[in-house]
């Protein structure tokens, strides 16, 4: 009886890995470019690890009032990400988080917009995060699509992921002599992988 039970346990232990939930494969990310009016080429710190990326910005700042130029009111930064996965898998952006600081006088407004799309495709997903003065604080905004809303790369036809973020400051009825600004300090993101 003991030998039969031991044999059954050995058989189950051999089968267990096959029955266990399949582990997602590792994706390799490469941030190909970080460029825009808010992040001139070479002016950002980039780190990647497995399915994640983190970017620190040095000059991603929009402002209005206090002697600002009209071109200062809107700044953008586009990230282009190449993803490599094993054959038979696809990928999409699971989330992106932006952190910054905004200072607005009463009457001024600001906006942080995050848009994503796959290279060579037209559908774009966008999330808007508005701020209304008076406001002076750190902030964190999120782009988190559900699995059904994720823009998946076509199977067998890899496409780079583009994430375009912008900050915009509008003076409105605020005092033109006083500075209003929105700074993006960092962003981070995660790529989701699934079978085709």
C-alpha positions, 0 to 999 in steps of 0.5 A: 500500500505504501509503495502504491502511494509513493508511486502515485506521489512521484507520478503527481510530482512529475505532472505538477509543472505541466498542470501548473499555470504557465509562466509568461515569457520574459519580454525584452524592452529597448527604449529606442527614442525619447524625444520632443519639445519637453525632452530634447534628444539625450536629455532623459535618463532611461532604465529598462528591466524585463517588461518595465521601463523608467524615464527621468526627465530634466526639462519637461516643463510647460509654463504660462505667465511671468514672462513666459513665451507663447511656445512655453505653454505646451511641451510634449515627450514621445517614447518609442519602445521596441519589444521582443517576445518569443514566437507565438506571443504578442504584447501591449502596454499594460500601464504608464504612470507619470509623476510631476509637480504643478503650480497654478494661480487661481484662474489658470488650468493645466493638463497632462495627456497621455496618448498611446499607439502602435507604430504603423497603426491609427487607433490611439488611446488617450487619457486626460488629467486636468488641474485647476488653480489654485493648485500647488502640489505633487501629482501622479497620473495613470494610464491603465487599460484593461486587457480588452482595451490594451492595444496588442501588437499583431501576432507575427508582425511586431510593432513598436509602442509609442507613448506620447505625453504632454503638459499644457498650461493655460493662463485663463483669468490668472494674473499674467505677471505671475508664473504658472507651471507644470513639470513632468519629473518621471514616468514608468511603464509595464508591458503585458505579454500573452499568447497569440 
